[in-house]
Amino acid sequence: MPALVAAGHAVVATTRSRAKIEGLRVLGSDAVVLDGLDAVAVGEAVGRAAPDVIVHQMTALAGMGGNLRNFDRHFATTNELRTAGTHHLLAAAAASGVPRFVAQSFTGWPNTRTGGRVKTEQDSLDGAPPDAQRQTLSAIRYLERAVTHAPLHGVVLRYGLLYGPGASEKFAGDDPRREVPAGRGGHRSLVVRPRR
């Protein structure tokens, strides 16, 4: 966000938490408290902002941690934001004439298990994910298809695990407690960490 502001863009950031408003303002944006699952509120916020582009980053990942054996249950709200939230944002974009839309997706475990380990947005998603990840992968599929088939310029970026030291080690190497569904053949995703 600071890079956008420094480049002269006016940014309106949303958060579900009133406590985060001041932090967003310090970064140089206008800030709005918004529930991404409230279609009317989303439409009103987009209408007021009148943006040239919507950047869809809505998730409910903060503080998840813990055992991910019940993967879909842990990602239930994020999955709703990827489906209903995406639908609301795209409807608001259409109603307000927003020409461009960028959405956050994810790479790693959702990718097909064929070919090399390095994947791009053009590589297909896994056709047969582990049972514990089916709903989450379905939500990712929905988001990607909805954005790229919408009547605007839609772009989907598949993010990796880029959250810094201590945040993603459980996703790399051995997982002796089996907290993360590994999929067929124990396939592990590439984890990118910043240099120390």
C-alpha positions in Angstrom: 0.0 0.0 0.0 2.7 2.6 0.8 4.2 2.0 -2.7 0.8 2.8 -4.3 0.4 5.9 -2.2 4.0 7.0 -3.0 3.3 6.6 -6.7 0.4 9.0 -6.4 -2.6 6.6 -6.2 -5.5 7.3 -3.9 -6.1 4.1 -1.9 -9.2 3.1 0.0 -8.4 0.1 2.2 -11.0 -2.0 4.0 -10.8 -4.0 7.3 -13.3 -5.9 9.4 -11.8 -4.4 12.5 -12.3 -0.8 13.7 -9.1 -1.2 15.7 -7.1 -1.4 12.4 -8.4 1.9 10.9 -5.7 4.1 12.3 -2.9 1.8 11.1 -4.3 1.9 7.6 -4.5 5.6 7.7 -0.9 5.9 8.9 0.1 3.9 5.7 -1.5 6.7 3.6 -4.9 5.2 2.7 -8.5 6.1 3.5 -9.9 3.3 5.6 -13.4 1.7 5.8 -14.7 -0.9 8.1 -16.4 -3.5 5.9 -17.9 -7.0 6.1 -17.1 -8.5 2.7 -20.0 -10.9 3.1 -22.5 -8.0 3.3 -23.5 -7.4 -0.3 -25.2 -4.0 0.3 -22.2 -2.7 2.3 -19.8 -3.9 -0.3 -21.8 -2.2 -3.1 -22.0 1.1 -1.1 -18.3 1.1 -0.3 -17.3 0.5 -3.9 -19.8 3.1 -5.1 -18.3 5.7 -2.7 -14.7 4.9 -3.6 -15.4 4.9 -7.4 -12.1 3.1 -8.0 -10.2 2.4 -11.2 -9.3 -1.0 -9.9 -10.5 -3.3 -7.1 -7.8 -5.4 -5.4 -9.5 -8.4 -3.7 -7.4 -9.5 -0.7 -10.2 -10.6 1.6 -9.3 -13.5 3.9 -9.9 -14.7 7.4 -6.4 -16.1 8.0 -5.2 -14.0 10.9 -4.5 -16.1 14.0 -5.5 -19.4 12.4 -2.5 -21.5 13.4 -3.1 -24.8 15.1 -3.9 -28.1 13.7 -5.0 -28.0 10.1 -6.3 -31.6 9.9 -9.8 -30.1 9.7 -8.5 -27.9 6.9 -11.9 -26.9 5.3 -13.3 -26.0 8.7 -10.4 -23.7 9.5 -10.7 -22.0 6.1 -14.6 -21.8 6.1 -14.8 -18.0 6.4 -12.0 -17.5 3.9 -13.8 -19.8 1.5 -17.0 -17.7 2.0 -15.0 -14.6 1.2 -13.5 -16.3 -1.9 -17.0 -17.2 -3.1 -19.7 -14.9 -1.8 -17.3 -12.1 -1.1 -15.9 -12.3 -4.7 -19.4 -12.3 -6.1 -20.3 -9.2 -4.1 -17.2 -7.4 -5.2 -17.7 -8.3 -8.9 -21.3 -7.2 -8.7 -20.2 -3.9 -7.1 -17.6 -3.5 -9.8 -20.2 -4.0 -12.5 -22.6 -1.6 -10.9 -20.0 1.1 -10.5 -18.2 0.6 -13.9 -14.9 -0.5 -12.4 -12.8 -1.7 -15.4 -10.1 -3.7 -13.6 -10.1 -6.3 -10.8 -7.1 -8.1 -9.2 -7.7 -11.1 -6.9 -5.6 -13.1 -4.5 -5.5 -16.8 -5.0 -3.0 -19.4 -3.7 -0.3 -21.7 -5.1 1.3 -24.7 -3.5 -1.0 -27.5 -2.3 -3.8 -26.5 -4.8 -1.7 -27.2 -7.8 -1.8 -30.3 -10.0 0.7 -32.9 -9.0 2.0 -33.3 -12.6 5.0 -31.7 -14.1 7.6 -29.7 -12.2 7.3 -28.3 -8.7 7.4 -24.7 -9.9 3.9 -23.6 -11.1 2.4 -20.5 -12.7 -1.1 -19.1 -12.8 -1.5 -21.0 -16.1 -0.9 -24.4 -14.5 -4.1 -26.3 -13.6 -5.3 -26.9 -10.1 -5.4 -30.4 -8.5 -8.3 -32.4 -9.9 -8.4 -34.7 -6.9 -7.4 -32.9 -3.7 -7.4 -34.7 -0.3 -10.9 -34.9 1.2 -10.0 -32.4 3.9 -9.2 -29.7 1.3 -12.0 -30.1 -1.2 -14.2 -27.2 -0.1 -11.2 -24.9 0.1 -10.0 -25.8 -3.4 -13.5 -25.4 -4.7 -13.6 -21.9 -3.3 -10.2 -21.1 -5.0 -11.5 -22.5 -8.3 -14.7 -20.4 -8.0 -12.7 -17.2 -7.3 -10.3 -17.8 -10.2 -13.0 -18.6 -12.7 -15.4 -15.8 -11.6 -12.6 -13.1 -11.9 -11.1 -14.3 -15.2 -14.6 -14.7 -16.8 -16.1 -11.4 -15.5 -16.9 -8.7 -18.1 -13.9 -6.5 -17.0 -10.1 -6.9 -17.0 -9.7 -9.6 -14.3 -6.3 -10.8 -13.1 -5.7 -13.6 -10.5 -2.4 -13.8 -8.7 -1.6 -17.1 -7.0 0.3 -16.2 -3.8 2.7 -18.5 -2.0 3.7 -18.7 1.6 5.5 -15.4 2.1 4.7 -14.6 5.7 8.2 -14.6 7.2 10.3 -16.6 9.7 8.3 -18.6 12.2 5.0 -18.4 10.3 5.1 -21.3 7.8 7.6 -23.9 8.9 4.9 -26.5 9.5 4.2 -26.4 5.8 7.8 -27.4 4.9 9.6 -30.7 5.4 8.3 -33.3 7.8 5.0 -32.9 9.7 5.3 -35.7 12.2 2.0 -34.8 14.0 0.2 -34.8 10.6 -1.3 -31.4 11.2 -1.5 -30.5 7.5 -3.1 -32.8 4.9 -0.2 -33.9 2.7 -2.1 -35.3 -0.3 -1.1 -38.2 -2.4 2.5 -39.4 -2.1 3.3 -36.9 0.7 3.8 -34.1 -1.8 5.0 -30.9 -0.2 4.8 -27.4 -1.5 7.7 -25.1 -2.1 7.9 -22.5 0.7 9.6 -19.2 0.1 11.1 -17.5 3.2 12.9 -14.2 3.4 16.7 -14.3 3.8 17.8 -13.7 7.4 
